[in-house]
Each structure stands twice: as structure tokens, then as C-alpha cells.
Amino acid sequence: MKAMILGATGLLGKALVREWTGDEVIGLGSGAVDIRDAARVREAVEKSLPEWIVLAAAYTDVDGCEAHADVAFSVNRDGAVNVAQAAKQAGAKLLFLSSDYVFDGKKTSPYEVSDVRNPQSVYGRSKAEAEVRLLEVMPEVCIARTSWLFGTGGKCFPDTILKLAASRPALDVVNDQRGCPTYAVDLARAIISLCRTGACGIVHVTNSGNCSWFEFAQEIVKDAGVAVEVRPVSSAQMARPAPRPAYSVLSATSLQHYGIEMPEWKDALRRYLKERAS
Ligand SMILES: NC(=O)c1ccc[n+]([C@@H]2O[C@H](COP(=O)([O-])OP(=O)(O)OC[C@H]3O[C@@H](n4cnc5c(N)ncnc54)[C@H](OP(=O)(O)O)[C@@H]3O)[C@@H](O)[C@H]2O)c1
């Protein structure tokens, strides 16, 4: 199989390139192909003629999206449509990365793929609108929603906590937002399996189990053996430009349909810490 990864220089993209062995893999960052440029996207896809395109490229700065909505929509929605149109024309299959932010976070039980989108932020709206447009352009697209991504390939929550812990005696971390941390390596492996089984439709892909950011931070410092006090605070005390969903746990049912079981987030965190230290 030949696969093309757009967003190969990002946190997930780097893990995908590393984990995807046994097939021909072409990884491209924004320097090689800006997905806002429809002609350039078409040219790159037609040149390589991949069987699968994994679209991990996005404008992922959630607070930045509030200030630069034009960029958010041109990259995350219109760029995704450019890729879907090029994929369709070249007969390639497409897996698009989406987010828990397409939901409003008001549920108290895991979100199923059939739950109604109701994004509360510009980033969430750009992803939700991309999903709707992609399903119109290419009904057989695979949309993999994930959440709380961490890994060694870029900026992420565990890395930030450990860097802050090195210079502060105590850290305040929000305890009223719940979600599923997801290790880029485990997500990459699941995506590769989904492509190999010819998946289509919406799938939720996260590590299993869930926690609040405060509980996540507690586990990070405990596992890393760092002596720092972690204090629970509310989202209101840590106001950010973009609203975050209070509850964005994604149900594993859609992934189990493909026979894929994800490791528990605490196990994933321990493997991440080992990878980070190596
Ligand atoms: N991080 C999370 O917690 C999280 C949660 C849920 C869903 N997701 C989704 O998962 C996917 C991967 O996220 P990530 O955290 O790995 O992202 P990331 O580390 O921020 O990387 C973003 C990637 O997108 C590329 N990119 C940005 N703008 C582009 C453009 N105009 N044209 C082409 N490429 C462009 C970047 O390329 P350059 O570096 O070369 O500029 C980079 O490779 C994204 O779709 C994201 O929305 C992430």
C-alpha cells in the first residue's frame, strides 16, 4: 500500500511516519504542501497516487483560532475540502483527524459517533464544519475523532507539566474538565489499522479510561517522580480565550466495531515518559 500523510511534521504526523512500517509512506508538512492551496494539493496527490491519505494537518492552536477565525476555517475546513476533492479525483481513500471539540461537553456519559455536534469554540466549529463538508464531498471518508493528544513529537500537556514542575513548587490545574488522554503512538497504530481494514464513517479513537486535567497532572508528576504540589482549580479560575468542553469523553464502541482495543491512558503515559527520557 502507498500512504500519504499530510501534517507529517506535527505531533501525530511524526508518530504516524515512525509507526507506519511495511508500506510506502510519503510524509508532507506545510512547507511541502499548504492544504489551503487546492492546485498544489491536487498536484501532490496526482504525483504520488496514494491508496490512502491521512489528513493530520490542521491549525491546532485552540486559543489562536478564536483570534484568527479566518485561518482556522481556511486550513481546518476549506483545506480539508481541498484534500477530499483531490483524493476523490485520484481515487484515494481519506482518513481525516477530527476532535472532541465538535461536542458541547454537556453530556455526562461518553459521546457516541451519532451524538449531535454542537461546537462551542472557533476551532471546534472549523472541525465540525469540515466533517459535514467532507461527508458531502466523499461519503465514504473515515473521520477519526481524538482528544487530549500527547507525545514526544511536539508541545503537549505532560511535557508542559514537567517543564513547569522543574521551576515551581506548586501547579494549579483545572479539575472540572474531563476527557481521554491519547498517546500519539497508540493513535497512530489505530489509524494504520483503520486504513488497512478500509474503515469508513466516524470513529472515536482515544486511549481508554478518562480523567480530569488535574488527575492527569497528578499521574504525570507521580510517574515522573517529581516533587511538586498539584492543586485542583476550576476553569473559571483559569480563564482562556476559547471555551473548553467540560466533558468530552469519547465512547470506544465505534472503534471496537473494527476489533481495535486501545491501551489505558495510564499505561500510555508510562510509555510516553520512557520515550521522553530516552
Ligand atoms: N493535539 C490535540 O490535543 C488534538 C486533539 C484532537 C484532535 N486533534 C487533531 O489531530 C490532528 C493532529 O494534531 P497534532 O496535535 O499532531 O497537530 P500539530 O502538532 O499542531 O501539527 C499540525 C500539523 O499540521 C501542519 N499544518 C498546519 N497548517 C497547515 C497548512 N496550512 N497546510 C499544510 N499543513 C499544515 C503542520 O505543518 P508544519 O509544522 O510543517 O507547519 C503540522 O504538520 C489535527 O487534525 C488536530 O486537529 C488534535
The ligand as an ORCA input file, in Angstrom:
! r2SCAN-3c Opt
* xyz 0 1
  N      -3.450     17.974     19.798
  C      -4.614     17.561     20.280
  O      -4.856     17.509     21.505
  C      -5.704     17.125     19.325
  C      -6.942     16.732     19.853
  C      -7.956     16.340     18.987
  C      -7.725     16.335     17.627
  N      -6.526     16.733     17.132
  C      -6.331     16.726     15.678
  O      -5.331     15.762     15.375
  C      -4.588     16.194     14.234
  C      -3.113     16.209     14.553
  O      -2.890     17.142     15.608
  P      -1.419     17.464     16.125
  O      -1.541     17.828     17.564
  O      -0.489     16.403     15.681
  O      -1.116     18.812     15.324
  P       0.229     19.698     15.341
  O       1.295     19.058     16.160
  O      -0.179     21.097     15.662
  O       0.699     19.629     13.828
  C      -0.041     20.270     12.842
  C       0.451     19.809     11.501
  O      -0.359     20.455     10.530
  C       0.517     21.066      9.579
  N      -0.144     22.241      9.029
  C      -0.578     23.339      9.684
  N      -1.119     24.207      8.812
  C      -1.012     23.648      7.578
  C      -1.372     24.041      6.278
  N      -1.960     25.218      6.034
  N      -1.098     23.210      5.247
  C      -0.498     22.024      5.462
  N      -0.118     21.590      6.670
  C      -0.391     22.393      7.722
  C       1.776     21.388     10.331
  O       2.831     21.504      9.390
  P       4.173     22.383      9.686
  O       4.598     22.031     11.083
  O       5.113     21.887      8.639
  O       3.765     23.818      9.552
  C       1.911     20.153     11.204
  O       2.489     19.097     10.491
  C      -5.175     17.551     13.852
  O      -6.154     17.385     12.867
  C      -5.824     18.029     15.125
  O      -6.865     18.935     14.857
  C      -5.504     17.120     17.958
*
